[in-house]
């Protein structure tokens, strides 16, 4: 049990980062919940523990250098300090979510008729900004122009991200799931090596049941999409979009119903045990 967390470096939407020493950081996965870049007033008990376990598993499983040093508590890991590259490396294997909306609005060039939840002919690299008030799609030209990555580095990260998505897809498929898309973050260590950083778990990927998958339909979620879907259902997402379009402050988010809170945690535990073959407790 870690009693002294150290100096708080950053309070994220769901994760708090502390300075362990000059070369190391401590990640505390909290029970906070976020959706549409908004921190919700509700928490999901043990969600932080689930995210920590998933992070440990994927860092140990994926064939790429990463910043994990060790797990120090049920919801805390010690990691190598990195200079985070300010882009989110999103890989999409299916037409869904905000990507589907952008295709329908013709903001993204798409050669065929867009069909919700359809599988793409091959995974695509669809990066977004990081550390802006609201993440937005970003072009390769802008990334290079801002000197966040060289053209060669960007090409390597694109290939590595798609390869990691393929590795994850194979693993979850064996457990009966489909991973529709995933977000990776990378950073440079003191020697200049680019490592996989942040975390990888249900807050970073979209997971569906293979058995219940149907093209053209909204898919049953085994990730935090459950929370997003409920916020859409109760009208919060619509109000949020309207207020943001008009320049108004974000509306106050609603409390999550207890039934939904329990359902999200149950699914996190279920998918963890199915994918990893490990017991949650």
C-alpha positions in Angstrom: 0.0 0.0 0.0 1.4 3.4 -1.0 0.8 6.0 1.7 2.8 8.9 0.3 2.0 9.7 -3.3 4.5 12.6 -3.7 4.0 15.9 -5.5 0.9 16.1 -7.7 2.1 16.8 -11.2 -1.2 16.7 -13.1 -4.8 15.9 -12.4 -6.4 14.4 -15.5 -10.0 13.5 -16.2 -9.7 10.1 -14.6 -6.0 9.7 -13.7 -3.8 11.6 -11.2 -0.1 11.8 -11.9 2.5 12.2 -9.0 6.2 12.7 -9.1 8.0 9.8 -7.5 11.5 11.1 -8.3 13.4 12.8 -11.1 13.0 9.8 -13.4 9.7 8.2 -12.3 6.0 9.1 -12.0 3.2 7.4 -10.1 -0.1 7.0 -11.9 -3.2 6.8 -9.7 -6.2 5.4 -11.6 -9.2 7.0 -9.8 -12.8 6.0 -9.9 -13.8 9.2 -11.8 -15.7 9.0 -15.0 -15.4 11.3 -18.1 -17.3 11.4 -21.4 -17.2 13.9 -24.2 -14.3 15.7 -22.5 -16.4 16.3 -19.4 -15.7 14.9 -15.9 -19.0 13.5 -14.5 -20.2 14.0 -10.9 -20.6 10.3 -10.4 -17.8 7.8 -9.7 -17.7 4.1 -10.4 -16.3 2.2 -7.4 -13.3 0.0 -8.3 -13.1 1.4 -11.8 -9.6 2.7 -11.1 -8.6 -0.8 -10.0 -9.9 -2.2 -13.3 -8.1 0.4 -15.4 -4.9 -0.4 -13.5 -5.2 -4.1 -14.1 -5.8 -3.6 -17.8 -2.8 -1.3 -18.1 -0.6 -3.8 -16.4 -1.9 -6.6 -18.7 -1.5 -4.7 -22.0 1.9 -3.3 -21.1 3.1 -6.8 -20.3 1.5 -8.3 -23.4 2.0 -5.9 -26.3 5.2 -6.4 -28.2 6.6 -2.8 -27.9 8.8 -0.9 -25.5 6.7 0.9 -22.8 7.1 3.0 -19.7 5.7 0.6 -17.1 8.2 -0.2 -14.2 5.9 -2.0 -11.8 2.5 -2.1 -10.1 2.7 -0.6 -6.6 -1.0 -0.9 -5.5 -4.3 -2.1 -6.8 -4.9 1.2 -8.6 -1.4 2.6 -8.9 1.6 1.9 -11.2 5.1 3.3 -11.2 6.3 4.4 -14.7 9.3 5.8 -16.4 9.0 9.6 -16.9 8.5 10.5 -20.5 8.2 13.7 -22.5 4.7 12.9 -23.9 4.2 13.6 -27.7 1.1 15.8 -27.8 -1.0 13.7 -30.1 -3.3 10.8 -29.5 -2.6 7.9 -31.9 -6.1 6.7 -32.7 -6.4 3.6 -34.8 -9.9 2.7 -36.3 -10.9 -0.7 -37.6 -14.6 0.0 -37.8 -16.8 3.0 -38.9 -18.3 4.1 -35.6 -18.6 7.0 -33.1 -17.2 10.4 -34.0 -15.4 9.0 -37.1 -18.7 7.8 -38.5 -20.2 11.3 -37.8 -17.3 12.9 -39.6 -17.7 10.6 -42.6 -21.5 11.3 -42.8 -20.8 15.1 -42.7 -18.2 14.5 -45.5 -15.4 15.9 -43.3 -13.5 12.7 -44.1 -13.1 11.4 -47.6 -14.8 8.0 -47.9 -15.1 6.1 -51.1 -18.2 4.0 -50.4 -21.5 4.5 -48.8 -20.9 4.9 -45.0 -22.6 2.1 -43.0 -22.6 2.3 -39.2 -20.3 -0.3 -37.5 -19.0 -1.6 -40.8 -15.5 -3.0 -40.8 -12.9 -0.9 -42.7 -11.0 -2.6 -45.5 -7.9 -2.0 -43.3 -7.2 -0.2 -40.0 -6.6 3.5 -40.4 -4.4 5.9 -38.4 -6.6 8.9 -37.3 -4.6 11.0 -34.8 -6.1 13.8 -32.7 -4.6 16.6 -30.6 -3.8 16.2 -26.9 -3.8 18.8 -24.1 -6.3 21.1 -26.0 -9.6 21.9 -24.3 -11.3 19.5 -26.8 -9.4 17.0 -28.8 -9.7 17.4 -32.5 -8.5 15.5 -35.6 -5.1 16.6 -36.8 -3.3 16.1 -40.1 0.2 14.7 -40.6 1.2 18.1 -42.1 0.2 19.9 -38.9 2.1 17.4 -36.7 5.2 17.9 -38.7 4.8 21.6 -39.0 4.5 21.9 -35.2 7.7 19.8 -34.9 6.1 17.3 -32.6 7.4 14.5 -34.8 9.6 14.3 -37.9 8.1 12.7 -41.0 10.1 9.6 -40.3 9.0 9.4 -36.7 5.4 9.9 -37.6 5.6 7.1 -40.2 7.1 4.8 -37.6 4.4 5.7 -35.0 1.7 5.2 -37.5 3.0 1.7 -38.4 3.5 0.8 -34.7 0.0 2.0 -33.7 -1.6 -0.1 -36.4 0.5 -3.1 -35.5 -0.5 -2.8 -31.8 -4.1 -2.5 -32.8 -3.7 -5.8 -34.8 -2.1 -7.5 -31.7 -5.0 -6.4 -29.5 -7.6 -7.4 -32.1 -6.1 -10.9 -32.2 -6.1 -11.3 -28.4 -9.7 -9.9 -27.8 -11.0 -12.0 -30.8 -9.9 -15.1 -29.1 -11.9 -14.0 -26.0 -15.0 -13.4 -28.1 -14.7 -9.6 -28.6 -14.1 -7.1 -31.4 -12.0 -4.0 -30.7 -13.4 -1.3 -32.9 -10.8 1.4 -32.3 -8.1 2.3 -29.8 -6.1 5.3 -28.6 -2.4 5.1 -27.9 0.0 7.7 -26.5 3.7 7.7 -26.8 6.6 9.7 -25.3 10.4 10.1 -25.4 12.6 9.0 -22.5 15.8 10.7 -21.5 17.7 8.8 -24.2 15.3 10.0 -26.9 13.7 6.5 -27.4 9.9 6.6 -28.2 8.0 4.4 -25.8 4.3 3.5 -25.4 3.0 5.5 -22.5 -0.1 6.6 -20.5 -2.3 3.5 -20.2 -4.3 1.0 -22.3 -7.8 -0.1 -21.2 -11.6 0.4 -21.5 -11.2 4.2 -21.4 -8.9 3.9 -24.5 -10.7 1.4 -26.6 -14.1 0.5 -27.9 -15.1 -3.2 -27.3 -18.0 -5.2 -28.7 -19.3 -8.7 -28.5 -18.4 -10.8 -31.6 -21.6 -12.9 -31.1 -23.9 -9.9 -31.0 -22.1 -7.8 -33.7 -24.4 -6.5 -36.5 -23.5 -4.2 -39.3 -25.7 -1.1 -39.5 -26.6 -1.1 -35.9 -25.5 0.6 -32.7 -23.3 -2.0 -30.9 -23.6 -3.3 -27.3 -20.6 -1.8 -25.5 -18.2 -3.4 -23.1 -16.3 -0.1 -22.4 -17.3 3.4 -21.3 -19.4 3.8 -24.4 -22.2 2.6 -22.1 -21.9 6.0 -20.3 -21.8 7.9 -23.5 -24.9 6.2 -24.8 -26.8 7.0 -21.6 -25.8 10.7 -21.9 -27.0 10.7 -25.4 -30.3 9.0 -24.4 -31.1 11.6 -21.7 -30.3 14.5 -24.0 -27.1 15.7 -22.3 -24.9 15.2 -25.4 -27.3 17.3 -27.6 -27.3 20.1 -25.0 -23.6 19.9 -24.7 -23.1 20.2 -28.5 -25.5 23.2 -28.7 -23.8 25.0 -25.9 -20.4 24.4 -27.3 -21.5 25.6 -30.8 -22.8 28.8 -29.3 -19.8 29.4 -27.1 -21.7 28.9 -23.9 -20.3 27.0 -20.9 -20.8 23.3 -20.8 -24.0 22.3 -19.1 -23.8 20.6 -15.7 -23.7 16.8 -16.3 -26.2 14.6 -14.6 -25.5 11.9 -12.0 -25.3 8.4 -13.4 -28.0 6.0 -12.2 -26.8 3.3 -9.8 -27.9 0.5 -12.2 -25.6 2.0 -14.9 -22.7 2.3 -12.5 -23.0 -1.3 -11.5 -23.4 -2.4 -15.1 -20.2 -0.6 -16.2 -18.1 -2.1 -13.4 -19.5 -5.6 -14.1 -18.6 -5.4 -17.8 -15.1 -4.1 -17.0 -14.5 -7.1 -14.7 -16.1 -9.5 -17.1 -14.0 -8.4 -20.1 -10.8 -8.3 -18.0 -11.2 -11.9 -16.9 -12.2 -13.1 -20.4 -9.4 -11.3 -22.3 -6.6 -11.9 -19.8 -7.5 -15.3 -18.4 -6.8 -13.8 -15.0 -9.0 -13.4 -11.9 -10.0 -9.8 -11.2 -9.7 -10.4 -7.4 
